[in-house]
Amino acid sequence: MHKTTFALYFGNRGFFPGELIASARQEMVEACEKNGYGYLIMDESLTRFGAVETITEGALFAEFLEEHKGEYDGIILSLPNFGDENGASVAFKDVNVPVLVQAFPDEIGNMDFAHRRDAMCGKMAMCNVLRQLKIKYTLTKEFCVKPSSDSFAEDLRLFAATCRVVGGMKQFNVGAIGARTTAFKTVRYDEIAFQNHRVNIETIDMSRVFEEMTCVDTEKLKAKKQKLAALSDFGTYPPEKLENIARLAVVMDQLIEELNLHAVAVRCWDELQKKFGIAPCLILGDLNERGIAAACELDVTNAVMMRALNLASNHPVMLLDVNNNYGSDVNKVIFFHCGPAPVSMMREESHIEEHLMFRKSYGEGSGVGINKGKLLTGDVTVGSFKTENGALCAFVTEGKFTEDELEKEFFGCGAVFEKKNAGEMLNYMAKNGYRHHVGIAKGNFGAAIEEAFNNYLGYEIDFI
């Protein structure tokens, strides 16, 4: 798991008391440590009081950032007092990571000249200067907030998620493995729109995949079979099913390494069923478990959404269909898919089954490989992605997977998703042309993804 690290900046204006800086440095370090984040802090002896005020001190901080380039995910711009803009203008001139602007609150009873901070006013001024310089920044929920507070702990949680999304999506590669299934016009996308936002799509024909499946390395195949067999119970299915699934998994690993792929979308039917008698669900779940966003049905756009959700949550994610109403309950919807969930998104040991739709269409034994198990309950973030008119567009929402049980005969992996007025989400998706697929992450990260997409990456996003 990636440990998010912040570079710490402290602003100063000379006629304010220096002891405010010393305590601010200590409080911010303690906040990072308490909440599980790494930090980089400039030696306090390099500047007056260990903060930045002058142009010269700003240059020192810029040098500090350059020396530690690649070691931090974002910057916390802390204002113990008003904070001078001149030093900040120089310190932040080359910054290309998210910046969180935090101001210490004044306290009733400590408003004399020896204790007054004026950091609220200073935050207004600092944000004005950052905007003039076209430097993107993030605000705390409470305008002035103590680092030791619960509110700031939540600010850090969401800012860390934003930093991970921005850092992981500035430039990355997605593999489109196979052509779009003819029946699914819903998964069409604009490759040039992606490239204009530095998201590179690499296309791989299934004929290459099939050819390489026939000649995989013996030792790699043996190791992959052992790993997949340990992930899920294959029951009494013939050994060649595990063999074929493992061959496909080895080839996908090779493509990911060769093309430096950070996400993949796979044509999961119908050639794999007709030629090899398998479904790739277990492989997709394993890739997601390993942090490689993997979508089925060649849904490239939602492979991108899944990458964002994975980065934000720092946890494996999955792709499901928005599939069924839950009786007459307007606040609940059934999410489903065949079985591509990673094991850490399940609450019980899984087992391999045959895809009933493939069996109906292509005969018994044609679609072995769906990985079935009960999905986790609790808070989740849900999102979907599309390209439209040259723009990258998304929505996110939050809700929970409930304890509601589905019928034993319910095919594949399903869960009941609950949010207030879920019908409004369905109408939003239909009205705005989103596909029936959604990425799912554990926990609440909608605000962080909205901030990353809208403020830093230039994507269009609605948080509904």
C-alpha positions as CSV (number, residue, x, y, z in Angstrom):
1,M,0.0,0.0,0.0
2,H,1.3,3.4,-1.0
3,K,2.1,5.8,1.9
4,T,1.1,9.2,0.9
5,T,3.7,11.9,1.7
6,F,3.4,15.6,2.0
7,A,6.0,18.4,1.7
8,L,5.3,20.9,4.5
9,Y,5.4,24.7,3.9
10,F,4.9,27.3,6.6
11,G,4.2,30.9,5.8
12,N,5.2,33.9,7.9
13,R,4.9,37.6,8.1
14,G,7.6,39.2,10.2
15,F,5.7,41.3,12.8
16,F,3.8,38.2,14.0
17,P,5.2,36.3,17.0
18,G,7.7,33.6,16.0
19,E,6.6,31.1,18.5
20,L,3.4,30.6,16.4
21,I,5.6,29.1,13.7
22,A,7.4,26.7,16.1
23,S,4.2,25.3,17.5
24,A,2.6,25.1,14.0
25,R,5.5,23.0,12.7
26,Q,5.2,20.6,15.6
27,E,1.4,20.4,15.3
28,M,1.5,19.7,11.6
29,V,4.1,17.0,12.0
30,E,2.1,15.3,14.7
31,A,-1.1,15.5,12.5
32,C,0.8,13.7,9.7
33,E,2.2,11.0,11.9
34,K,-1.1,10.5,13.8
35,N,-3.0,10.0,10.5
36,G,-0.5,7.7,8.9
37,Y,1.1,10.0,6.3
38,G,4.7,10.7,5.5
39,Y,6.1,14.2,5.5
40,L,9.1,16.2,4.4
41,I,10.0,19.4,6.3
42,M,12.7,21.9,5.6
43,D,15.3,22.4,8.4
44,E,14.0,25.2,10.5
45,S,17.5,26.8,10.8
46,L,17.5,27.7,7.1
47,T,14.9,30.4,7.4
48,R,13.6,32.8,10.1
49,F,11.6,30.8,12.6
50,G,11.5,27.9,10.1
51,A,9.0,29.5,7.8
52,V,9.0,31.3,4.5
53,E,8.6,35.0,4.2
54,T,11.0,36.6,1.8
55,I,11.9,36.0,-1.8
56,T,15.2,34.5,-0.7
57,E,13.5,32.1,1.7
58,G,11.0,31.2,-1.0
59,A,13.9,30.2,-3.3
60,L,15.3,28.0,-0.6
61,F,12.0,26.2,-0.3
62,A,11.8,25.8,-4.1
63,E,15.3,24.2,-4.0
64,F,14.1,21.9,-1.2
65,L,11.2,20.7,-3.4
66,E,13.5,20.2,-6.3
67,E,15.9,18.1,-4.2
68,H,13.1,15.9,-3.1
69,K,11.2,15.7,-6.4
70,G,9.3,12.4,-6.6
71,E,9.3,11.9,-2.9
72,Y,6.2,13.8,-2.1
73,D,2.6,13.5,-3.5
74,G,1.3,16.9,-2.4
75,I,2.2,20.0,-0.4
76,I,0.5,21.4,2.7
77,L,0.7,25.2,2.7
78,S,0.2,26.0,6.3
79,L,-0.5,29.5,7.6
80,P,0.2,29.9,11.3
81,N,-0.3,33.7,10.7
82,F,-1.1,35.9,7.8
83,G,1.8,34.6,5.6
84,D,3.7,36.7,3.1
85,E,2.8,36.3,-0.6
86,N,6.3,37.2,-1.9
87,G,8.1,34.2,-0.6
88,A,5.2,31.9,-1.6
89,S,5.2,33.2,-5.1
90,V,8.8,32.1,-5.5
91,A,8.4,28.9,-3.5
92,F,5.5,27.6,-5.6
93,K,6.4,28.8,-9.0
94,D,7.3,25.3,-10.4
95,V,4.9,23.2,-8.3
96,N,2.9,20.5,-10.2
97,V,1.4,18.6,-7.4
98,P,-1.8,19.3,-5.4
99,V,-1.6,22.0,-2.7
100,L,-3.7,22.0,0.4
101,V,-4.1,25.5,2.0
102,Q,-4.6,25.4,5.7
103,A,-4.9,28.4,8.1
104,F,-4.7,28.3,11.9
105,P,-7.8,29.7,13.7
106,D,-7.6,32.7,16.1
107,E,-9.0,32.0,19.5
108,I,-11.3,34.1,21.7
109,G,-9.3,35.3,24.6
110,N,-6.1,35.4,22.6
111,M,-6.7,38.3,20.3
112,D,-4.0,40.6,21.6
113,F,-1.1,41.6,19.5
114,A,1.1,38.9,21.0
115,H,-1.2,36.0,20.0
116,R,-3.4,37.2,17.1
117,R,-2.8,35.3,13.9
118,D,-4.9,37.0,11.1
119,A,-4.5,33.7,9.2
120,M,-8.1,33.9,7.8
121,C,-7.3,37.1,6.1
122,G,-3.9,35.7,5.0
123,K,-5.5,32.6,3.5
124,M,-7.7,34.9,1.3
125,A,-4.6,36.8,0.2
126,M,-2.6,33.6,-0.4
127,C,-5.3,31.9,-2.5
128,N,-5.6,35.1,-4.6
129,V,-1.9,35.0,-5.4
130,L,-1.9,31.3,-6.2
131,R,-4.8,31.9,-8.5
132,Q,-2.9,34.7,-10.2
133,L,0.0,32.3,-10.7
134,K,-2.3,29.6,-12.1
135,I,-1.3,27.3,-9.3
136,K,-4.1,24.8,-8.5
137,Y,-4.9,24.4,-4.8
138,T,-7.4,22.7,-2.5
139,L,-9.2,24.2,0.5
140,T,-10.0,22.7,3.9
141,K,-13.6,22.1,4.8
142,E,-13.4,24.5,7.8
143,F,-11.8,27.7,6.5
144,C,-9.6,28.0,9.6
145,V,-8.8,24.7,11.2
146,K,-6.4,23.2,13.8
147,P,-4.1,20.3,12.5
148,S,-5.1,18.3,15.6
149,S,-8.8,18.4,14.9
150,D,-11.0,15.7,13.5
151,S,-12.0,18.0,10.7
152,F,-8.4,18.4,9.5
153,A,-7.9,14.6,9.8
154,E,-10.7,14.2,7.3
155,D,-9.2,17.0,5.1
156,L,-6.0,15.0,5.1
157,R,-7.7,11.8,4.2
158,L,-9.5,13.3,1.2
159,F,-6.4,15.4,0.1
160,A,-4.2,12.3,0.2
161,A,-6.7,10.5,-2.0
162,T,-6.8,13.5,-4.4
163,C,-3.0,13.5,-4.5
164,R,-2.9,9.8,-5.4
165,V,-5.4,10.2,-8.2
166,V,-3.7,13.2,-9.6
167,G,-0.2,11.6,-9.4
168,G,-1.4,8.4,-10.9
169,M,-3.5,9.9,-13.8
170,K,-1.3,12.7,-15.1
171,Q,0.0,10.2,-17.7
172,F,-0.7,6.5,-17.9
173,N,-1.4,3.6,-20.3
174,V,-4.6,1.5,-20.8
175,G,-4.6,-1.7,-22.7
176,A,-7.6,-2.5,-24.9
177,I,-7.4,-6.2,-25.3
178,G,-9.6,-7.2,-28.2
179,A,-12.1,-5.4,-30.3
180,R,-15.4,-4.0,-28.9
181,T,-18.1,-6.7,-28.9
182,T,-20.4,-5.8,-31.8
183,A,-23.5,-6.0,-29.6
184,F,-22.1,-3.4,-27.2
185,K,-22.1,0.0,-28.7
186,T,-22.4,1.3,-25.2
187,V,-18.6,0.9,-24.7
188,R,-17.5,3.0,-27.6
189,Y,-15.0,5.8,-26.7
190,D,-12.9,8.6,-28.2
191,E,-9.3,7.6,-28.2
192,I,-8.1,11.1,-29.2
193,A,-9.9,12.7,-26.3
194,F,-8.0,10.4,-24.0
195,Q,-4.7,11.2,-25.7
196,N,-5.3,14.9,-25.3
197,H,-5.4,14.3,-21.6
198,R,-2.2,12.1,-21.7
199,V,-4.1,8.9,-21.3
200,N,-2.6,6.5,-23.9
201,I,-4.6,3.6,-25.2
202,E,-2.7,0.5,-26.5
203,T,-4.8,-1.9,-28.6
204,I,-4.0,-5.6,-28.7
205,D,-5.8,-8.0,-31.1
206,M,-7.2,-11.2,-29.6
207,S,-5.5,-13.2,-32.4
208,R,-2.2,-12.3,-30.8
209,V,-3.5,-13.3,-27.4
210,F,-4.6,-16.7,-28.6
211,E,-1.4,-17.3,-30.4
212,E,0.7,-16.5,-27.3
213,M,-1.6,-18.7,-25.2
214,T,-0.4,-21.8,-27.1
215,C,3.3,-21.2,-26.2
216,V,3.6,-19.8,-22.7
217,D,6.6,-20.6,-20.6
218,T,6.2,-23.8,-18.7
219,E,7.4,-22.5,-15.4
220,K,5.3,-19.4,-15.6
221,L,2.3,-21.5,-16.4
222,K,2.9,-23.8,-13.4
223,A,3.3,-20.8,-11.1
224,K,0.1,-19.2,-12.4
225,K,-1.9,-22.3,-12.0
226,Q,-0.9,-22.6,-8.4
227,K,-1.7,-19.0,-7.7
228,L,-5.2,-19.2,-9.4
229,A,-6.0,-22.5,-7.7
230,A,-5.2,-20.8,-4.3
231,L,-7.5,-17.9,-5.1
232,S,-10.7,-19.8,-5.6
233,D,-12.1,-23.3,-5.3
234,F,-12.3,-24.9,-8.8
235,G,-14.3,-27.8,-7.6
236,T,-14.7,-30.7,-10.0
237,Y,-14.2,-28.8,-13.2
238,P,-11.8,-30.5,-15.7
239,P,-8.1,-29.5,-15.2
240,E,-7.9,-28.0,-18.7
241,K,-10.2,-25.2,-17.5
242,L,-7.6,-24.1,-14.9
243,E,-4.9,-24.7,-17.6
244,N,-6.6,-22.4,-20.1
245,I,-7.4,-19.7,-17.6
246,A,-3.7,-19.7,-16.4
247,R,-2.5,-19.5,-20.0
248,L,-4.6,-16.4,-20.6
249,A,-3.4,-14.9,-17.3
250,V,0.3,-15.4,-18.2
251,V,-0.2,-13.7,-21.6
252,M,-2.0,-10.8,-20.0
253,D,0.8,-10.4,-17.5
254,Q,3.3,-10.3,-20.4
255,L,1.3,-7.6,-22.2
256,I,1.0,-5.5,-19.1
257,E,4.8,-5.7,-18.6
258,E,5.7,-5.2,-22.2
259,L,3.4,-2.2,-22.8
260,N,3.7,-0.7,-19.3
261,L,-0.1,-0.9,-18.8
262,H,-1.7,0.6,-15.7
263,A,-5.2,-0.5,-16.6
264,V,-6.8,-3.0,-19.0
265,A,-10.1,-3.6,-20.6
266,V,-10.8,-7.1,-22.1
267,R,-13.0,-8.5,-24.8
268,C,-14.4,-11.2,-22.5
269,W,-16.8,-12.9,-25.0
270,D,-17.5,-14.9,-27.1
271,E,-14.2,-16.2,-28.6
272,L,-12.8,-17.2,-25.2
273,Q,-15.8,-19.4,-24.7
274,K,-16.0,-20.9,-28.1
275,K,-12.2,-21.6,-28.4
276,F,-11.1,-22.3,-24.9
277,G,-14.3,-22.8,-22.9
278,I,-13.4,-20.2,-20.2
279,A,-14.5,-16.9,-18.8
280,P,-11.7,-14.5,-17.6
281,C,-13.5,-13.2,-14.5
282,L,-11.0,-14.7,-12.0
283,I,-8.1,-13.1,-13.9
284,L,-9.7,-9.7,-13.8
285,G,-10.3,-10.0,-10.1
286,D,-6.7,-10.9,-9.5
287,L,-5.5,-8.0,-11.6
288,N,-7.6,-5.6,-9.6
289,E,-6.3,-7.2,-6.4
290,R,-2.8,-6.4,-7.6
291,G,-3.7,-2.7,-8.3
292,I,-4.1,-3.0,-12.1
293,A,-7.5,-1.7,-12.9
294,A,-9.2,-4.4,-15.1
295,A,-12.6,-4.0,-16.8
296,C,-14.6,-6.6,-18.7
297,E,-16.6,-6.2,-21.9
298,L,-13.8,-3.8,-23.3
299,D,-15.1,-0.9,-21.2
300,V,-12.0,1.2,-21.6
301,T,-13.6,4.3,-20.1
302,N,-14.5,2.5,-16.9
303,A,-11.1,1.0,-16.7
304,V,-10.0,4.6,-16.3
305,M,-12.7,5.2,-13.7
306,M,-11.5,2.1,-11.8
307,R,-7.9,3.4,-11.8
308,A,-9.1,6.6,-10.2
309,L,-11.1,4.7,-7.6
310,N,-8.2,2.4,-6.9
311,L,-5.8,5.3,-6.4
312,A,-8.2,7.3,-4.3
313,S,-9.1,4.3,-2.0
314,N,-5.6,2.7,-2.0
315,H,-7.6,-0.5,-2.2
316,P,-8.6,-3.0,-4.9
317,V,-11.8,-2.1,-6.8
318,M,-14.3,-3.8,-9.1
319,L,-16.6,-3.2,-12.0
320,L,-20.3,-4.1,-11.7
321,D,-23.5,-3.6,-13.7
322,V,-26.3,-1.4,-12.4
323,N,-28.6,-4.3,-13.0
324,N,-31.9,-4.7,-11.1
325,N,-34.5,-2.9,-9.0
326,Y,-34.8,-4.2,-5.5
327,G,-38.6,-4.7,-5.3
328,S,-40.3,-1.4,-4.8
329,D,-37.6,0.2,-2.6
330,V,-36.6,3.5,-4.3
331,N,-33.4,3.8,-2.3
332,K,-32.0,0.4,-3.3
333,V,-30.6,-1.1,-6.5
334,I,-29.0,-4.4,-7.2
335,F,-25.5,-4.3,-8.7
336,F,-24.2,-7.4,-10.4
337,H,-21.6,-8.9,-12.5
338,C,-20.5,-12.4,-13.5
339,G,-17.6,-12.7,-11.1
340,P,-14.7,-10.3,-11.6
341,A,-14.4,-9.1,-8.0
342,P,-11.0,-9.1,-6.2
343,V,-10.9,-11.4,-3.2
344,S,-10.4,-8.4,-0.8
345,M,-13.9,-7.1,-2.0
346,M,-15.5,-10.4,-0.8
347,R,-16.6,-11.4,2.7
348,E,-16.3,-15.1,2.2
349,E,-14.1,-17.6,0.3
350,S,-15.1,-17.7,-3.4
351,H,-15.6,-20.6,-5.8
352,I,-15.5,-21.1,-9.5
353,E,-18.7,-21.5,-11.5
354,E,-19.8,-21.8,-15.1
355,H,-21.3,-18.7,-16.8
356,L,-25.0,-19.6,-17.2
357,M,-25.5,-17.2,-20.2
358,F,-22.6,-18.8,-22.0
359,R,-23.8,-22.3,-21.2
360,K,-27.2,-21.4,-22.7
361,S,-25.7,-19.9,-25.8
362,Y,-22.7,-22.1,-26.5
363,G,-23.2,-25.3,-24.5
364,E,-22.3,-26.8,-21.2
365,G,-18.7,-26.2,-20.1
366,S,-18.2,-23.2,-22.4
367,G,-17.8,-20.5,-19.8
368,V,-16.0,-21.8,-16.7
369,G,-14.2,-19.1,-14.7
370,I,-16.6,-16.8,-13.0
371,N,-15.6,-16.3,-9.4
372,K,-18.6,-16.3,-7.1
373,G,-18.7,-15.1,-3.5
374,K,-20.6,-12.7,-1.3
375,L,-19.4,-9.1,-1.7
376,L,-18.4,-6.8,1.1
377,T,-20.9,-4.7,2.9
378,G,-20.5,-1.1,4.1
379,D,-19.7,2.3,2.6
380,V,-18.7,2.4,-1.1
381,T,-17.9,5.0,-3.7
382,V,-19.5,4.4,-7.2
383,G,-18.4,6.1,-10.4
384,S,-18.6,5.8,-14.2
385,F,-16.8,7.5,-17.0
386,K,-17.4,8.4,-20.7
387,T,-15.9,10.4,-23.5
388,E,-18.3,12.9,-25.2
389,N,-17.6,15.7,-27.7
390,G,-13.9,15.6,-27.0
391,A,-14.2,15.8,-23.2
392,L,-13.5,13.3,-20.5
393,C,-16.6,13.1,-18.3
394,A,-17.5,11.2,-15.1
395,F,-19.8,11.1,-12.2
396,V,-19.3,9.8,-8.7
397,T,-21.7,9.1,-5.8
398,E,-21.6,7.4,-2.4
399,G,-23.8,4.9,-0.7
400,K,-23.4,1.5,0.9
401,F,-23.7,-2.2,0.2
402,T,-26.3,-3.6,2.5
403,E,-26.7,-6.9,4.4
404,D,-29.8,-7.7,2.2
405,E,-29.5,-11.2,0.8
406,L,-30.2,-12.1,-2.8
407,E,-31.9,-15.3,-3.8
408,K,-29.7,-18.4,-3.8
409,E,-30.5,-18.8,-7.5
410,F,-29.2,-15.3,-8.3
411,F,-26.5,-15.8,-10.9
412,G,-23.0,-14.3,-10.5
413,C,-21.8,-11.8,-7.9
414,G,-24.4,-9.3,-6.7
415,A,-25.0,-6.8,-3.9
416,V,-27.8,-4.4,-2.9
417,F,-26.6,-0.8,-3.2
418,E,-28.4,1.8,-1.1
419,K,-28.4,5.5,-1.2
420,K,-31.2,8.1,-0.6
421,N,-33.2,8.5,-3.8
422,A,-31.2,6.0,-5.8
423,G,-33.8,6.5,-8.6
424,E,-32.3,10.0,-9.1
425,M,-28.9,8.4,-9.8
426,L,-30.5,6.1,-12.3
427,N,-32.3,9.0,-14.1
428,Y,-29.0,10.9,-14.1
429,M,-27.2,8.1,-15.7
430,A,-29.8,7.6,-18.3
431,K,-30.3,11.3,-19.1
432,N,-26.5,11.8,-19.4
433,G,-25.8,8.7,-21.5
434,Y,-23.7,6.8,-19.0
435,R,-23.3,3.1,-19.6
436,H,-24.7,0.4,-17.3
437,H,-21.2,-0.3,-15.8
438,V,-19.9,1.4,-12.6
439,G,-16.6,1.1,-10.8
440,I,-16.8,0.4,-7.1
441,A,-14.4,1.4,-4.3
442,K,-14.5,0.6,-0.6
443,G,-15.1,3.7,1.5
444,N,-16.2,7.3,0.8
445,F,-13.9,9.1,-1.7
446,G,-16.3,11.0,-4.0
447,A,-15.2,14.4,-2.9
448,A,-11.5,13.5,-3.4
449,I,-12.1,12.2,-7.0
450,E,-14.3,15.3,-7.8
451,E,-11.4,17.5,-6.6
452,A,-8.8,15.6,-8.6
453,F,-10.8,15.5,-11.8
454,N,-12.3,18.9,-11.8
455,N,-9.6,21.0,-10.2
456,Y,-6.3,19.3,-11.2
457,L,-6.9,17.0,-14.3
458,G,-9.4,19.0,-16.3
459,Y,-12.1,16.3,-16.5
460,E,-15.7,17.1,-16.3
461,I,-17.3,15.5,-13.3
462,D,-20.6,15.5,-11.3
463,F,-20.8,14.4,-7.6
464,I,-24.4,13.3,-7.3
